[in-house]
Amino acid sequence: MKNQVYDRITDRITALLEQGTVPWHKPWKARIGLPRNFVSQRPYRGINVFLLHAMSYESPLWITFRQASALGGSIRKGEKACPVVFWKQLAIENKESGETDKIPMLRYYHVFNASQCDGLKIGTEPVEAPVNGIIKPDEIVANMPQPPSIKHGMAHAYYAPREDCVGVPARERFERTEDYYSTVFHELVHSTGHEKRLNRSTLTESAGFGSNPYCKEELIAEMGAAFLCGQAEIGERTIDNSAAYLNGWLEQLRHDKMLIVQAAAQAQKAADYILGRTFAEGEAAHD
């Protein structure tokens, strides 16, 4: 079942890349907020954010077939669902040791956008307001817990793990303020991998860090920056959707079916760290 989930989600992302859409480069819609469940108002997390946002619906609200039915609604004939991932840690007793082991459970469900539904009872639709308030980009940078040092005036942007330092060009060298902050976000996500923060193996165990633009750590940084840009409601920096870029990621995803889901989860964790937020492990993606 777990392999089926990874295959299904990777196939979905691959199809988008083949169409020329990079889900983690898709700008967030202002004043709407990130995708969330119609009933619980819980925001979707990890890879679900990119899957749902890429569907380009005006409403950020999503609902399962069962939830719509319970509210007296229905899904219009011919409408197609979008898969979302649900995971949690199952506590299972080890019969040999008597101790409790945590076993990851991964499943996928299908959800529909609120605009794909008919007949939902009047008064059931929540007020369309973002669950998490908009945070100014400078506040995100200033309030990061245990931040690395940031040096301006550098020739290019980078994160140096040994010195625990982010380097960026002077702010005036960026054409837009959004470009500056999304670049800083990218490097700050890298910094969360340091051993004194999240101790992420893709950073701490990486040989020749930064040499391969299509390594998992780079994908984590791209996605993490996208999460932070969404939180601040600013556009991504100038993006590369060239054929070489798209083909590079397509090749990686075809060889590693777990890459996209795992990288998105790590990116979400990194963004949460920078924002100083904690979430219950294994929150349902569809409740």
C-alpha positions in Angstrom: 0.0 0.0 0.0 2.8 2.4 0.9 4.5 1.9 -2.5 1.2 2.5 -4.2 0.9 5.9 -2.4 4.4 7.0 -3.4 3.8 5.8 -7.0 0.4 7.6 -7.3 1.7 10.9 -5.9 4.9 10.8 -7.9 2.9 10.1 -11.1 0.8 13.1 -10.4 3.8 15.4 -9.9 5.5 13.9 -13.0 2.4 14.6 -15.1 2.5 18.3 -14.0 6.2 18.6 -14.8 5.7 17.1 -18.2 3.0 19.7 -18.9 5.5 22.4 -17.9 4.1 23.2 -14.5 6.5 23.1 -11.5 4.1 22.8 -8.5 6.6 24.3 -6.0 7.1 27.3 -8.3 3.4 28.1 -8.7 2.6 31.5 -7.1 0.2 31.6 -4.2 -3.1 33.4 -4.5 -3.2 36.5 -2.4 -6.0 36.9 0.2 -7.2 33.2 -0.2 -4.7 31.3 1.9 -3.3 27.9 1.6 -5.4 24.8 0.8 -7.5 23.6 3.8 -10.2 21.1 4.5 -13.8 22.4 4.1 -15.1 20.8 7.3 -12.2 20.9 9.8 -10.5 24.1 8.4 -7.2 22.3 8.9 -4.6 23.4 6.5 -3.2 20.7 4.3 0.5 20.1 4.7 3.6 18.7 2.9 3.1 17.5 -0.7 -0.7 18.0 -0.4 -0.2 21.8 -0.5 1.5 21.6 -3.9 -0.9 19.0 -5.3 -4.0 21.0 -4.4 -2.6 24.4 -5.3 -1.6 23.2 -8.7 -5.2 22.5 -9.5 -5.8 26.2 -9.8 -9.2 26.5 -8.3 -10.3 29.8 -6.9 -11.4 28.4 -3.6 -8.8 27.0 -1.1 -11.4 24.6 0.4 -11.4 20.9 -0.3 -13.7 18.1 0.8 -14.0 14.3 0.5 -16.9 12.5 -1.1 -18.1 11.3 2.3 -17.8 14.7 3.9 -19.8 16.3 1.0 -22.5 13.6 1.4 -22.7 14.1 5.1 -23.4 17.8 4.5 -26.2 17.0 2.0 -24.1 17.8 -1.0 -22.8 15.9 -4.0 -19.9 16.0 -6.4 -20.9 17.1 -9.9 -20.9 14.4 -12.5 -17.6 14.2 -14.5 -15.6 16.1 -11.9 -12.1 14.6 -11.1 -10.6 14.3 -7.7 -7.1 15.1 -6.5 -5.2 12.6 -4.4 -3.9 13.7 -1.0 -1.6 11.9 1.4 -2.5 10.9 4.9 0.1 9.5 7.3 0.5 8.9 11.0 2.6 6.8 13.3 0.9 3.7 14.6 1.9 2.5 18.1 2.2 -1.3 17.9 3.3 -3.5 20.8 6.4 -5.6 20.1 5.5 -9.1 21.2 9.1 -10.1 21.7 10.4 -7.1 23.7 7.1 -5.9 25.1 8.0 -2.4 24.1 5.9 -0.1 21.8 7.2 0.4 18.3 6.1 3.2 16.0 5.2 2.1 12.5 4.5 4.7 9.8 1.2 4.3 8.0 0.8 6.0 4.6 -2.4 6.2 2.6 -3.9 8.5 0.0 -7.4 9.8 -0.3 -9.3 11.7 -2.9 -10.7 15.2 -2.4 -12.7 17.6 -4.4 -12.7 21.4 -4.5 -15.7 23.1 -3.0 -16.5 24.6 -6.4 -16.9 21.0 -7.8 -19.8 20.4 -5.4 -23.5 21.0 -5.6 -26.2 21.1 -2.8 -24.1 21.7 0.2 -26.4 22.9 3.0 -26.6 26.6 3.4 -24.6 27.8 6.3 -22.1 24.9 6.2 -19.5 26.7 4.2 -16.8 28.3 6.4 -15.7 31.9 6.1 -12.9 32.0 3.5 -10.2 33.4 5.7 -6.6 32.0 5.9 -6.1 29.8 8.9 -2.7 31.3 9.6 -2.4 35.1 9.5 0.0 36.6 7.0 3.4 37.2 8.4 5.7 39.9 6.9 8.8 38.5 5.3 11.1 40.5 7.4 9.4 39.2 10.6 9.9 35.6 9.4 13.6 36.2 9.0 14.0 38.2 12.3 12.0 35.7 14.4 13.6 32.4 13.3 14.7 30.4 16.3 18.5 29.9 16.6 19.2 31.6 13.3 22.4 31.4 11.3 24.4 34.6 10.7 23.5 36.4 7.5 26.1 38.2 5.5 25.1 40.7 2.8 27.2 41.9 -0.1 28.1 38.4 -1.3 28.6 37.6 -5.0 25.9 34.9 -4.9 23.5 33.3 -2.4 24.7 30.3 -0.4 24.6 28.5 3.0 27.9 27.5 4.5 27.2 24.7 7.1 30.7 24.8 8.6 30.4 28.5 9.5 26.6 28.2 9.9 26.3 31.3 7.8 23.9 32.5 5.0 25.4 34.7 2.4 23.3 36.8 0.0 24.0 39.7 -2.4 23.1 43.2 -1.3 19.3 43.8 -1.2 19.5 46.5 -3.9 20.9 44.0 -6.4 17.5 42.3 -6.5 15.0 43.6 -8.9 12.1 43.0 -6.5 11.8 42.8 -2.7 10.1 39.4 -3.2 13.2 38.1 -5.0 15.4 39.1 -2.1 13.2 37.4 0.6 12.5 34.2 -1.4 16.3 33.9 -1.9 16.9 34.4 1.8 14.1 31.9 2.6 15.8 29.3 0.4 19.1 29.6 2.2 17.5 29.6 5.6 15.7 26.3 4.8 19.2 24.9 4.0 20.4 26.1 7.4 17.6 24.2 9.2 19.5 21.0 8.3 22.4 21.9 10.5 23.1 19.4 13.3 22.1 21.9 16.0 18.7 22.4 14.4 16.9 19.6 12.6 20.1 17.6 11.8 18.9 16.7 8.3 21.0 14.0 6.7 20.6 15.5 3.3 22.7 18.4 4.5 24.9 17.0 7.2 25.9 13.9 5.2 26.1 15.5 1.8 29.4 15.3 0.0 30.1 18.2 -2.3 27.1 20.2 -1.0 25.4 22.3 -3.6 27.2 20.7 -6.6 24.2 18.9 -7.8 21.2 21.2 -8.5 18.9 18.2 -8.5 19.8 16.7 -5.2 17.2 16.1 -2.5 18.5 18.9 -0.3 18.0 21.4 -3.0 14.4 20.2 -3.6 13.8 20.6 0.2 15.1 24.2 0.0 13.0 25.1 -3.0 9.8 23.7 -1.5 10.6 25.1 1.9 11.0 28.6 0.4 7.7 28.2 -1.4 6.0 27.4 1.9 7.5 30.5 3.5 6.6 32.7 0.5 3.0 31.4 0.8 3.0 32.3 4.5 4.2 35.8 3.6 2.0 36.0 0.5 4.8 37.0 -1.7 5.7 35.7 -5.2 8.5 33.3 -5.7 11.8 34.6 -7.0 12.5 34.5 -10.7 12.1 30.8 -11.5 13.7 28.4 -13.9 11.1 26.4 -15.9 13.5 25.6 -18.7 13.5 22.2 -20.4 16.7 21.3 -18.7 15.3 22.1 -15.3 12.1 20.1 -15.9 14.0 17.1 -17.4 16.4 17.1 -14.5 13.7 16.7 -11.9 11.7 14.2 -14.1 14.8 12.0 -14.2 15.2 12.2 -10.5 11.6 11.3 -9.8 11.6 8.4 -12.2 14.5 6.9 -10.3 13.2 7.6 -6.8 9.5 7.3 -6.2 9.8 8.4 -2.6 11.7 11.6 -3.3 8.9 14.1 -3.8 6.8 13.0 -0.8 9.8 12.8 1.6 11.3 16.1 0.3 8.0 17.9 0.8 7.7 16.6 4.3 11.2 17.7 5.2 10.5 21.1 3.6 7.3 21.5 5.7 9.3 20.6 8.8 12.0 23.2 7.9 9.4 25.9 7.3 7.7 25.1 10.6 11.0 25.4 12.4 11.7 28.8 10.8 8.2 30.0 11.8 8.6 28.6 15.3 5.6 26.3 14.9 5.0 22.7 16.1 2.4 20.3 14.8 1.1 17.1 16.1 2.9 14.2 14.4 0.8 12.5 11.8 -2.0 15.0 11.5 -4.7 13.7 9.1 -4.6 15.3 5.7 -8.3 14.9 5.1 -10.2 15.3 8.4 
